[in-house]
Amino acid sequence: MVRDVAFLRAINVGGHVVRMERLRSLFEGLGFSEVETFLASGNVTFRTGEKDTQSIEAQIARGLEEALGYEVATFIRTEAELAQIAAYEAFPQAQVEAATAYNIAFLHEPLDEQAKQTLMGLRTEIDAFATHAREVYWLCQKKQSESTFSNAVLEKRLRVKSTIRGVATVQRLAARFGSNLPSNGKPNT
């Protein structure tokens, strides 16, 4: 059985409070096994025999919307994908060390060229972006509250659904579930 990670949007933000016990129970009710949550921000690991991630995303999103009464955009990554995402070096290390925040936006599909150009048009002295596979990497040089960029801006301007996590959270999650990542986020060789 494959272990997948679900990154859920709208869990414990904006007044949508969901206890982790309930979230685990909802996933188990959808037929998943070995369900675990990581932090209280909508990160769920689970095992499934299903290999079609789009089907899994749709199943979870439907089930959570029925149970919670609102849309929960769902983004699935396999353990192997999570390790690659956590280890990906989107920016030079010196820039990362100088930044105040470093985040990853999870998308359903890779951005097309037009969407990439739109994203790069959002760059400022504060915000830098990179894309790789189905992720957008966002490096913020100051407090995020000083930035004009947010998940809402990303979704509106690029016309895509997304959810954002800090790189440190993604790296900790990858390390917790078997990735070969040390604390600096670079893969061991």
C-alpha positions in Angstrom: 0.0 0.0 0.0 1.2 3.5 -0.9 1.5 6.2 1.8 0.3 9.6 0.6 0.2 13.0 2.2 -2.9 15.3 1.8 -2.4 19.0 2.1 -5.8 20.4 2.9 -6.9 24.0 2.4 -9.3 25.7 4.9 -8.5 23.6 7.9 -8.1 25.6 11.2 -8.1 28.9 9.4 -10.7 31.5 8.7 -13.1 30.2 11.4 -13.0 26.6 10.1 -11.9 24.7 13.2 -11.5 21.0 12.9 -10.1 18.8 15.7 -7.4 16.4 14.5 -9.2 13.4 16.0 -12.2 14.3 13.8 -10.1 14.8 10.7 -8.5 11.3 11.3 -11.9 9.8 11.8 -13.2 11.3 8.5 -10.2 9.9 6.6 -10.7 6.5 8.1 -14.4 6.7 7.2 -13.3 7.3 3.6 -11.5 4.0 3.7 -8.0 5.1 4.3 -5.7 3.3 6.8 -2.8 4.3 9.1 -4.2 7.9 9.1 -2.0 10.4 11.0 -2.2 14.2 11.2 0.8 16.5 11.3 0.3 19.8 13.1 -3.2 21.2 13.2 -3.1 22.8 9.8 -4.5 20.2 7.4 -1.6 17.8 6.8 -2.7 14.2 6.8 -0.7 11.1 6.0 -2.5 7.9 5.1 -2.2 4.6 3.2 -4.4 3.6 0.3 -4.3 0.9 -2.4 -5.5 3.6 -4.9 -2.8 5.0 -7.2 -4.8 7.6 -9.0 -4.1 10.8 -7.0 -6.7 12.8 -8.8 -9.3 10.3 -7.8 -8.1 10.3 -4.2 -8.1 14.2 -4.2 -11.7 14.2 -5.5 -12.8 11.6 -3.0 -11.3 13.4 0.0 -12.6 16.8 -1.1 -16.1 15.5 -1.6 -16.1 13.6 1.7 -14.8 16.6 3.7 -17.2 19.0 2.1 -20.1 16.7 2.9 -18.9 16.3 6.5 -17.7 19.8 7.2 -20.2 21.8 5.1 -17.6 23.8 3.1 -15.1 23.3 0.3 -11.8 21.8 1.3 -9.4 21.9 -1.6 -7.2 18.8 -1.4 -3.7 18.3 -2.8 -2.1 14.8 -2.6 1.6 14.0 -2.8 3.3 10.6 -2.5 6.1 10.1 0.0 8.6 10.1 -2.9 7.1 13.4 -4.3 7.2 14.9 -0.8 10.9 14.1 -0.4 11.6 15.7 -3.8 9.6 18.8 -2.9 11.3 19.2 0.5 14.8 18.8 -1.1 14.2 21.0 -4.1 16.5 24.1 -4.1 14.4 26.7 -5.7 16.6 29.6 -4.6 20.3 30.0 -3.8 21.0 29.1 -0.1 22.2 32.7 0.6 18.8 34.1 -0.4 17.0 31.5 1.6 19.1 32.3 4.7 18.4 36.1 4.2 14.6 35.6 3.9 12.1 36.0 6.6 9.7 33.3 5.2 10.0 30.5 2.7 6.8 28.8 1.6 5.5 26.2 -0.9 2.1 26.5 -2.6 0.7 23.1 -3.7 -1.3 23.0 -6.9 -3.3 20.4 -8.8 -1.4 20.8 -12.0 1.9 22.4 -13.1 1.5 26.0 -14.2 1.3 26.6 -17.9 3.7 29.2 -19.5 1.1 32.0 -19.3 0.5 31.4 -15.6 4.2 31.3 -14.9 4.6 34.6 -16.6 1.7 36.0 -14.5 3.4 34.7 -11.4 6.7 36.2 -12.2 4.9 39.5 -12.8 4.0 39.4 -9.1 7.7 39.6 -8.1 8.7 42.5 -5.9 11.7 43.5 -3.8 10.1 41.5 -1.1 8.7 38.5 -3.0 10.5 36.0 -5.3 9.0 33.0 -6.9 10.0 29.7 -8.5 8.0 26.8 -9.9 8.8 23.2 -10.1 6.4 20.4 -11.0 3.1 21.2 -9.2 4.5 23.6 -6.7 5.2 27.3 -6.4 8.1 28.3 -4.1 7.7 31.7 -2.5 10.6 33.4 -0.8 9.6 36.5 1.2 12.4 38.9 2.3 10.3 40.6 5.0 7.3 39.7 7.2 4.6 38.1 5.1 2.2 40.8 6.5 4.3 43.3 4.6 3.9 41.4 1.3 1.1 42.0 -1.2 1.2 38.3 -2.1 -1.0 35.6 -0.4 -2.7 32.4 -1.3 -5.8 34.4 -2.2 -3.7 36.5 -4.7 -2.2 33.4 -6.1 -5.6 31.8 -6.7 -7.2 34.9 -8.1 -4.4 36.0 -10.4 -3.4 32.5 -11.7 -7.0 31.1 -11.6 -5.9 27.9 -9.7 -6.6 26.4 -6.3 -3.8 26.1 -3.9 -2.7 25.7 -0.3 0.5 27.0 1.2 2.8 25.5 3.7 6.1 26.7 5.2 9.2 24.9 3.8 10.2 23.9 7.3 6.9 22.2 7.8 7.2 20.3 4.5 10.8 19.3 5.4 9.8 18.1 8.9 6.9 16.1 7.4 9.2 14.5 4.8 11.8 13.6 7.5 9.1 12.2 9.8 7.8 9.8 7.1 11.0 8.3 5.9 12.6 10.9 3.7 16.4 10.9 3.8 16.5 14.6 4.6 18.7 16.0 7.4 17.7 19.2 9.2 19.3 21.5 6.6 16.8 20.1 4.0 19.4 18.8 1.6 19.3 15.1 0.7 22.0 12.8 2.0 24.2 11.3 -0.7 
